[in-house]
Amino acid sequence: DGGITQSPKYLFRKEGQNVTLSCEQNLNHDAMYWYRQDPGQGLRLIYYSQIVNDFQKGDIAEGYSVSREKKESFPLTVTSAQKNPTAFYLCASSPGQLFYEQYFGPGTRLTVT
Amino acid sequence: GQQVMQIPQYQHVQEGEDFTTYCNSSTTLSNIQWYKQRPGGHPVFLIQLVKSGEVKKQKRLTFQFGEAKKNSSLHITATQTTDVGTYFCAGGPRDSGTYKYIFGTGTRLKVLA
């Protein structure tokens, strides 16, 4: 069954700790994305990757880091430098060309206290 | 930089009433996509518009892309309770060298039975 998975669904961390969110896809898509969604707001792009071993900063990359060592995986690390990390994080993938839809994972809700 | 605004932010309608959300970009777009996010869920692709002045229909949903390719609308005829959710537009950049979409702020629709 093809799709995009994120784990865990809910994540709780103490302030000052780094945390890594998982994103895996078996759709053979080249492009992958990380978005942040805050209550009542739209999706803001954190990082995106158009191909393995390459990624670019989105609009709100500060305090986050990513890697793209495998085509199917695009983990996001929320570092202690991120001032307001509590949010809903969504991972997405697309075949890699501009006119294709994005497929979203179920999301990870991160709470930092 | 490119910005995409959506209005209204919220809309409550009685079941059976019509609903429209508008999407406006600060720059000309190559294409526009529409997504629906159910409460507690993740965005799901609805449709893509590419051509200037394009109109597409999906049952009770009508999508339009403006002549200048800077605005778009989604109209739902005779809303049903299953239409509840947040509707997002996502503008594709004119520069096709990047796969970076800019999402609108979303319109949250509530349908009262």
Interface residues (C-beta under 8 A of the other chain):
Chain A: A31 Y35 G40 Q41 G42 L43 R44 L45 Y48 Q50 Q56 G58 D59 L90 A92 S94 G96 Q97 L98 F99 E101 Q102 Y103 F104 G105 P106 G107
Chain B: G1 Q6 Q9 S30 N31 Q33 Y35 G41 H42 P43 V44 F45 Q48 V50 F88 A90 G92 P93 S96 T98 Y99 K100 Y101 I102 F103 G104 T105 G106 R108
